[in-house]
Amino acid sequence: MSQQITIRKAHIHDEARIWEIASLVIKEGDTYVFDPSSSRRKIMDYWLSNSHHIYVSEVENQVCGSYFLTNNQPDLGSHIANGSYIVHPDHRGKGIGELLGRHSIEEAKKLDYRAIQFNIVVKTNETAVKLWKKLGFEVIGEIPEAFHHKDLGFVNAFVMFRKV
């Protein structure tokens, strides 16, 4: 990686760029549960929820990725985090996803979470599965036909977990 990548808390002025990235990722129809035709408002209401701790990555002062952490469950399950991650397609393969993942693990610790759990990692998303395993996540369950992949039809998804 020759370019400096920074990660910071998101600001409201990041919304347009987060939307641009999210819309490109969701449009692919192979990794996120949102319908590829989902509206900006639907996606931004989800991503920018007040209950989320939201971060962005930047290369040369341009947002190129984002993630958030939130409680996986309310109340007595709120000590486990859940998260979502996106990287602009033009910036894939540059280690940004791994940096976001590592950053989120450290932030989860700072936020007093005991672990991070992903409830649906599409099994055919081999890049994500490989990354999460590299970062210490384990597959703790497999959900049959949990995701309707745009090309492959119904495919399985993993539940992945890591203590922080």
C-alpha positions in Angstrom: 0.0 0.0 0.0 1.7 3.1 -1.2 -1.1 5.5 -0.2 -1.8 6.6 3.3 -5.1 5.2 4.6 -6.7 6.9 7.6 -9.7 5.8 9.6 -11.9 8.3 11.6 -15.3 8.7 13.0 -17.8 9.6 10.3 -19.4 13.0 10.1 -22.7 14.0 8.6 -21.0 15.5 5.6 -19.7 12.0 4.7 -23.3 10.8 3.9 -23.1 11.4 0.1 -19.8 9.4 -0.2 -21.1 6.6 2.1 -24.2 6.4 0.0 -22.2 6.3 -3.2 -20.1 3.4 -1.9 -23.1 1.6 -0.3 -25.2 1.9 -3.5 -22.4 0.4 -5.6 -21.8 -2.5 -3.2 -25.6 -3.2 -2.8 -26.2 -3.0 -6.5 -23.9 -6.0 -7.0 -26.5 -8.2 -5.3 -24.0 -10.8 -4.0 -23.0 -9.7 -0.5 -25.6 -7.5 1.2 -29.2 -8.4 2.1 -30.6 -5.1 0.8 -32.5 -5.2 -2.5 -30.2 -3.6 -5.2 -33.0 -1.1 -5.9 -33.2 0.1 -2.3 -33.6 3.9 -1.9 -30.9 6.2 -0.6 -33.1 7.0 2.4 -33.6 3.4 3.3 -29.9 2.6 3.2 -28.8 5.8 4.9 -31.4 5.4 7.7 -29.9 2.0 8.3 -26.2 2.9 8.0 -26.3 6.3 9.8 -28.6 5.1 12.7 -28.1 6.9 16.0 -27.4 3.5 17.6 -24.4 2.9 15.4 -20.8 3.9 15.9 -19.8 4.9 12.4 -16.3 5.2 10.9 -14.9 6.0 7.4 -11.6 5.2 5.8 -9.9 7.8 3.6 -7.2 7.8 0.9 -6.0 11.2 0.0 -8.8 12.8 2.0 -11.5 10.9 0.0 -13.8 8.5 1.8 -13.2 5.0 0.3 -14.8 2.8 2.9 -17.0 2.7 6.0 -18.1 0.4 8.8 -20.2 0.6 11.8 -20.6 -1.2 15.1 -23.8 -1.6 17.0 -25.3 -3.8 19.6 -26.1 -7.2 18.1 -29.1 -7.5 20.5 -30.7 -5.2 22.9 -30.4 -5.2 26.7 -28.9 -8.4 28.0 -27.3 -9.2 24.6 -25.9 -5.7 24.1 -22.4 -6.7 25.2 -21.9 -8.4 21.7 -21.3 -6.0 18.8 -22.5 -6.5 15.2 -21.0 -4.6 12.3 -21.3 -3.9 8.6 -18.4 -2.9 6.3 -18.2 -1.5 2.8 -15.3 -0.6 0.5 -15.6 1.3 -2.8 -15.1 -1.2 -5.6 -12.2 1.0 -7.0 -10.3 0.5 -3.7 -10.7 -3.2 -3.3 -7.6 -5.3 -3.0 -5.6 -2.5 -1.2 -6.0 -3.8 2.3 -8.7 -1.3 3.3 -11.2 -4.0 4.4 -8.5 -5.6 6.6 -7.7 -2.2 8.1 -11.4 -1.5 8.8 -11.7 -4.9 10.3 -8.7 -4.5 12.6 -9.9 -1.0 13.6 -13.3 -2.3 14.4 -11.9 -4.9 16.7 -10.0 -2.3 18.6 -13.0 0.1 18.7 -15.2 -2.8 20.0 -12.8 -3.2 22.9 -12.9 0.6 23.6 -16.7 0.5 23.5 -16.7 -2.3 26.1 -18.0 -5.0 23.8 -16.9 -8.5 24.7 -17.2 -9.9 21.1 -18.3 -9.2 17.6 -20.8 -11.4 15.8 -21.8 -11.3 12.2 -25.3 -12.8 11.7 -25.0 -13.2 7.9 -21.8 -13.6 6.0 -22.7 -14.9 2.6 -20.8 -18.2 2.2 -20.0 -17.5 -1.5 -18.4 -14.2 -0.5 -15.1 -16.0 -0.2 -13.1 -12.7 0.1 -15.0 -11.7 3.2 -15.0 -15.2 4.8 -11.2 -15.4 4.3 -10.6 -11.9 5.7 -12.8 -12.5 8.8 -11.0 -15.9 9.5 -7.7 -14.1 9.1 -8.8 -11.6 11.7 -9.7 -14.4 14.2 -13.4 -14.9 13.5 -14.8 -18.4 13.6 -17.8 -19.8 11.8 -20.1 -20.8 14.6 -23.1 -21.6 12.4 -24.3 -22.0 8.9 -27.8 -20.9 7.8 -29.2 -22.9 4.8 -30.4 -20.8 1.9 -30.2 -17.6 4.0 -29.3 -15.2 1.1 -30.9 -14.8 -2.3 -27.8 -14.3 -4.5 -28.5 -12.4 -7.8 -26.7 -15.0 -9.9 -26.6 -18.2 -7.8 -30.1 -18.2 -6.3 -30.4 -19.2 -2.7 -27.0 -19.7 -1.0 -26.0 -20.5 2.6 -24.6 -17.9 5.0 -22.3 -18.1 8.0 -22.7 -16.7 11.5 -19.2 -15.6 12.5 -17.9 -14.7 15.9 -14.8 -13.4 17.6 -14.1 -12.3 21.2 -12.4 -9.0 21.4 
